Amino acid sequence: MSANIFDRRRVNGPPRSVEPLYTDEGDVKPFTNGGRADGRSLDQLRPIFIKTGPLAVQPTFSPTAPSGSAYYEQGKIRISCAVYGPRQGRKSNPRMGSFDCDFQYAPFSCSWKRRPHIKGADEKEIALILEQAMAPAIRLEAYPKACIDAFVTVIESDGKFATISAAINCISAALADAGIELYDIVAACSMSLNASQWVSDCNQAEEDVSQCSLFVSRMPSADEITYLLQQGKTMPDQTDRAVQTCSNSCARVYAVLSRYLQASMEQPAS
Amino acid sequence: MASLILSPAEQDFIIRGVEKGFRGDGRGSLDRREVTLRTGMISQANGSARCRIGSLGVGTDILVGVKAEVNTWAAGEPEECGTIVCNVECSPSAAQEFEGRGADEINVELTQLLDRIVGGEQSGLDLRKLCIIPRQAYWVLHIDALVLDVKGGVADALVWATRAALLATKLPRVVVESVTDDSGVARAEFDVVDDAEDQMGLEGARDLPLAATFNQIGRRYVVDASEQEEAVTQAKLTVAVSPKMEICAIQKGGMLKGFAPSLLSEITQTALRIAKEEFARFDALFAEASKHNGELDEEPSTGSTFLEPF
């Protein structure tokens, strides 16, 4: 439905387009001859890059600038997040603050199809997942009547579950940058099951051929799992094993996040 | 669903009760409320079911209709599979906050949950059997659920009703024949047989999962929370288990807290343990429901008369 709406405020592409000729590079099958296409080991995560404060307007303070922001890369995934608040919200609860999350794929972010500007059901659901994964970490009772908003934009995605976990890590960094009171940093990691082997942090090609994907978000020092999502069929002991491995990977992501955040505190960004 | 506001004393009463193994309505922590199931009440649909969890006409009430349509294949779609499209809508009659756009968020949440459980291969349905002619035509099963009343445990009732509706679904037979046109090129054509007698059930529908939602209240958890219990729930976990005791989907819900890892594995173990009883209960109810399939005058299916008086 949304694809047919002509949006005159934006530059629309040509009405008809021809698929480009791809080189053979895209045809590399994941998991051929036992290993992964990018040479990682089965439980190796893609390298992570974080930067807080890319959206801050400095040095002049602007009322429209976000209270905190973060940019996150994990392999090909690129995500930016802006956090506003605590500020006055529409829903005001005298006992607790509220945390709202907005998630959007950029139109060019997915490899298989252009994303329409109008939000799809999956984006709305991911926003809800992010809210539920992050809210347990935020001291919402410290912000009565206030509202904290996180706006996540996916600039490039590579694997749905990997993108959701990357978004969680990105929001964590942005919330910390905004100085919101947190119980702990939430770190997340995804995994997919391929030929009864769990593979960490899968990209799109690897997720496509897997029979089951799962992600765990966790507060490592509080030892609390804030979100768990599994799509696809597994045997019960496989799920247990995956949650275990994912939890360990979350601790590794957590180490990267907290090391960066500590360093950024010691040396304020120039 | 946070519309129900309880006083601190009442919240405390529920939380402490659950921690000691007592619930307001006398159930054990893993007991489900009374389930009522009816099938085949929508004559226009290929399969339908209504599930109510709760007693005496008060409870979560969900109506599911399955409608099959033939779709022409377009480039980029799977070549030898049919598809399942889920849609869940919460009626404003269920709760006042569902009026207007108020139900948007919960609609999306439940739709995606249902899609995660029954929308693909993990449901056990044989999607290849829904293909009519590869790269030409396939069946689309539209699963439309209407939430008529919300009294806690919507996700469970939704999956129960959907399983019943899909088990009751009958697809018309399709005849595929090879036609040679004037230029001598052979191609496949199909015909949907329009005969109410000549229909068959879905392949693999018996492998469809059932879901149980575990609500964490205080330090313990309960299955099938009532409306009051849901108001004090800190986190919940929906686990879908197939009859072969595989886990088909897991989803966490709730904004307030997370789960301790030990509690999490305890919950998945419990989900598998109670699944056997749940399937036995479902099968008994479904067999009972199929006996008077759609006989409306004998069994009025609306309002509080939907339930048999005790």
Contacts between the chains, C-beta under 8 A, distances in Angstrom:
chain1	res1	chain2	res2	distance
A	99	B	255	7.5
A	121	B	108	5.5
A	121	B	111	6.4
A	121	B	112	6.7
A	122	B	112	7.2
A	124	B	104	7.7
A	124	B	105	7.5
A	124	B	108	4.5
A	125	B	108	5.4
A	125	B	109	6.7
A	125	B	112	4.2
A	128	B	105	6.6
A	128	B	108	6.9
A	128	B	109	5.7
A	131	B	255	6.5
A	132	B	252	6.6
A	132	B	253	6.3
A	132	B	254	6.5
A	132	B	255	5.6
A	133	B	252	8.0
A	135	B	255	4.2
A	135	B	256	7.1
A	136	B	235	7.4
A	136	B	255	7.3
A	136	B	256	6.5
A	136	B	257	5.1
A	136	B	258	4.6
A	211	B	121	7.4
A	211	B	122	8.0
A	212	B	122	7.5
A	214	B	250	7.6
A	218	B	258	7.7
A	219	B	258	6.6
A	223	B	260	6.7
A	223	B	261	6.6
A	224	B	257	7.3
A	224	B	258	3.9
A	224	B	259	6.8
A	224	B	260	6.1
A	225	B	252	7.8
A	225	B	258	5.2
A	225	B	259	4.9
A	225	B	260	7.5
A	225	B	261	5.8
A	225	B	264	5.7
A	226	B	252	7.8
A	226	B	258	3.8
A	227	B	252	5.0
A	227	B	258	7.3
A	228	B	237	7.1
A	228	B	250	5.7
A	228	B	251	7.6
A	228	B	252	4.9
A	228	B	259	7.5
A	228	B	264	6.8
A	229	B	250	6.8
A	229	B	251	5.5
A	229	B	252	6.9
A	230	B	247	6.8
A	230	B	249	5.7
A	230	B	250	4.0
A	230	B	251	7.5
A	231	B	116	5.2
A	231	B	120	8.0
A	231	B	122	7.2
A	231	B	249	6.0
A	232	B	120	7.7
A	232	B	121	7.8
A	232	B	122	5.0
A	232	B	248	7.7
A	232	B	249	7.6
A	233	B	121	7.4
A	233	B	122	4.4
A	233	B	242	7.0
A	233	B	246	5.1
A	233	B	247	7.1
A	233	B	248	5.4
A	234	B	246	6.5
A	234	B	247	5.4
A	235	B	246	6.0
A	235	B	247	7.5
A	236	B	245	7.1
A	236	B	246	7.5
A	236	B	247	5.7
A	236	B	268	6.2
A	236	B	269	7.5
A	236	B	272	5.5
A	239	B	247	5.3
A	239	B	250	7.0
A	239	B	268	6.2
A	240	B	265	5.5
A	240	B	268	6.9
A	243	B	261	7.1
A	243	B	264	6.7
A	243	B	265	7.2
A	247	B	261	6.4
